């Protein structure tokens, strides 16, 4: 994500999955807001995002932000899938 980018508040289509997002290149000044809670990525650390909640991103940093995104099944629904 290049500097100056804004992702307007939006939400995913369902709550069946979560996203694990690991910071690869994470400059200062990049924030994600999910359900009114603001967080920042950290290099080598994982944030877990339920994108069914309203979320948006502000990139006020000076360098490119890169994350690795891995979708996983929401654990509250897995027991229903494997009965």
C-alpha positions as protocol buffer text, in pm:
chain_id: "A"
residue {
  index: 1
  type: UNK
  ca { x: 0 y: 0 z: 0 }
}
residue {
  index: 2
  type: UNK
  ca { x: 161 y: 328 z: -104 }
}
residue {
  index: 3
  type: UNK
  ca { x: 189 y: 631 z: 126 }
}
residue {
  index: 4
  type: UNK
  ca { x: -118 y: 857 z: 132 }
}
residue {
  index: 5
  type: UNK
  ca { x: -362 y: 570 z: 71 }
}
residue {
  index: 6
  type: UNK
  ca { x: -701 y: 569 z: 245 }
}
residue {
  index: 7
  type: UNK
  ca { x: -928 y: 267 z: 246 }
}
residue {
  index: 8
  type: UNK
  ca { x: -1273 y: 395 z: 331 }
}
residue {
  index: 9
  type: UNK
  ca { x: -1465 y: 211 z: 603 }
}
residue {
  index: 10
  type: UNK
  ca { x: -1617 y: -106 z: 461 }
}
residue {
  index: 11
  type: UNK
  ca { x: -1695 y: -462 z: 567 }
}
residue {
  index: 12
  type: UNK
  ca { x: -1670 y: -815 z: 427 }
}
residue {
  index: 13
  type: UNK
  ca { x: -1961 y: -1023 z: 308 }
}
residue {
  index: 14
  type: UNK
  ca { x: -1974 y: -1268 z: 600 }
}
residue {
  index: 15
  type: UNK
  ca { x: -1813 y: -1363 z: 928 }
}
residue {
  index: 16
  type: UNK
  ca { x: -1717 y: -1717 z: 822 }
}
residue {
  index: 17
  type: UNK
  ca { x: -1348 y: -1631 z: 790 }
}
residue {
  index: 18
  type: UNK
  ca { x: -1078 y: -1430 z: 960 }
}
residue {
  index: 19
  type: UNK
  ca { x: -768 y: -1277 z: 803 }
}
residue {
  index: 20
  type: UNK
  ca { x: -425 y: -1322 z: 953 }
}
residue {
  index: 21
  type: UNK
  ca { x: -217 y: -1023 z: 840 }
}
residue {
  index: 22
  type: UNK
  ca { x: 157 y: -1031 z: 905 }
}
residue {
  index: 23
  type: UNK
  ca { x: 357 y: -711 z: 872 }
}
residue {
  index: 24
  type: UNK
  ca { x: 636 y: -739 z: 613 }
}
residue {
  index: 25
  type: UNK
  ca { x: 724 y: -372 z: 549 }
}
residue {
  index: 26
  type: UNK
  ca { x: 550 y: -152 z: 804 }
}
residue {
  index: 27
  type: UNK
  ca { x: 642 y: 216 z: 821 }
}
residue {
  index: 28
  type: UNK
  ca { x: 527 y: 441 z: 1105 }
}
residue {
  index: 29
  type: UNK
  ca { x: 198 y: 620 z: 1041 }
}
residue {
  index: 30
  type: UNK
  ca { x: -12 y: 328 z: 911 }
}
residue {
  index: 31
  type: UNK
  ca { x: -326 y: 245 z: 1112 }
}
residue {
  index: 32
  type: UNK
  ca { x: -620 y: 11 z: 1073 }
}
residue {
  index: 33
  type: UNK
  ca { x: -947 y: 80 z: 1251 }
}
residue {
  index: 34
  type: UNK
  ca { x: -1179 y: -218 z: 1310 }
}
residue {
  index: 35
  type: UNK
  ca { x: -1509 y: -171 z: 1489 }
}
residue {
  index: 36
  type: UNK
  ca { x: -1382 y: 159 z: 1633 }
}
residue {
  index: 37
  type: UNK
  ca { x: -1055 y: 8 z: 1766 }
}
residue {
  index: 38
  type: UNK
  ca { x: -734 y: 141 z: 1608 }
}
residue {
  index: 39
  type: UNK
  ca { x: -426 y: -80 z: 1567 }
}
residue {
  index: 40
  type: UNK
  ca { x: -96 y: -75 z: 1379 }
}
residue {
  index: 41
  type: UNK
  ca { x: 89 y: -358 z: 1210 }
}
residue {
  index: 42
  type: UNK
  ca { x: 433 y: -455 z: 1343 }
}
residue {
  index: 43
  type: UNK
  ca { x: 704 y: -616 z: 1130 }
}
residue {
  index: 44
  type: UNK
  ca { x: 697 y: -995 z: 1175 }
}
residue {
  index: 45
  type: UNK
  ca { x: 383 y: -985 z: 1395 }
}
residue {
  index: 46
  type: UNK
  ca { x: 32 y: -1100 z: 1306 }
}
residue {
  index: 47
  type: UNK
  ca { x: -295 y: -909 z: 1340 }
}
residue {
  index: 48
  type: UNK
  ca { x: -612 y: -1116 z: 1315 }
}
residue {
  index: 49
  type: UNK
  ca { x: -895 y: -931 z: 1142 }
}
residue {
  index: 50
  type: UNK
  ca { x: -1263 y: -1021 z: 1132 }
}
residue {
  index: 51
  type: UNK
  ca { x: -1352 y: -824 z: 821 }
}
residue {
  index: 52
  type: UNK
  ca { x: -1726 y: -859 z: 888 }
}
residue {
  index: 53
  type: UNK
  ca { x: -1674 y: -559 z: 1119 }
}
residue {
  index: 54
  type: UNK
  ca { x: -1648 y: -215 z: 960 }
}
residue {
  index: 55
  type: UNK
  ca { x: -1280 y: -143 z: 901 }
}
residue {
  index: 56
  type: UNK
  ca { x: -1064 y: 108 z: 718 }
}
residue {
  index: 57
  type: UNK
  ca { x: -695 y: 195 z: 676 }
}
residue {
  index: 58
  type: UNK
  ca { x: -504 y: 527 z: 684 }
}
residue {
  index: 59
  type: UNK
  ca { x: -149 y: 538 z: 553 }
}
residue {
  index: 60
  type: UNK
  ca { x: 18 y: 859 z: 669 }
}
residue {
  index: 61
  type: UNK
  ca { x: 365 y: 702 z: 655 }
}
residue {
  index: 62
  type: UNK
  ca { x: 645 y: 776 z: 410 }
}
residue {
  index: 63
  type: UNK
  ca { x: 714 y: 428 z: 266 }
}
residue {
  index: 64
  type: UNK
  ca { x: 529 y: 134 z: 114 }
}
residue {
  index: 65
  type: UNK
  ca { x: 332 y: -90 z: 354 }
}
residue {
  index: 66
  type: UNK
  ca { x: 330 y: -463 z: 274 }
}
residue {
  index: 67
  type: UNK
  ca { x: 142 y: -733 z: 464 }
}
residue {
  index: 68
  type: UNK
  ca { x: 97 y: -1104 z: 401 }
}
residue {
  index: 69
  type: UNK
  ca { x: -273 y: -1193 z: 423 }
}
residue {
  index: 70
  type: UNK
  ca { x: -389 y: -1546 z: 503 }
}
residue {
  index: 71
  type: UNK
  ca { x: -763 y: -1622 z: 519 }
}
residue {
  index: 72
  type: UNK
  ca { x: -867 y: -1887 z: 774 }
}
residue {
  index: 73
  type: UNK
  ca { x: -1203 y: -2029 z: 876 }
}
residue {
  index: 74
  type: UNK
  ca { x: -1355 y: -1858 z: 1178 }
}
residue {
  index: 75
  type: UNK
  ca { x: -1310 y: -2102 z: 1470 }
}
residue {
  index: 76
  type: UNK
  ca { x: -1669 y: -2054 z: 1591 }
}
residue {
  index: 77
  type: UNK
  ca { x: -1796 y: -2207 z: 1266 }
}
residue {
  index: 78
  type: UNK
  ca { x: -1545 y: -2489 z: 1213 }
}
residue {
  index: 79
  type: UNK
  ca { x: -1724 y: -2732 z: 1446 }
}
residue {
  index: 80
  type: UNK
  ca { x: -2039 y: -2699 z: 1234 }
}
residue {
  index: 81
  type: UNK
  ca { x: -1849 y: -2766 z: 912 }
}
residue {
  index: 82
  type: UNK
  ca { x: -1692 y: -3091 z: 1032 }
}
residue {
  index: 83
  type: UNK
  ca { x: -1982 y: -3266 z: 1203 }
}
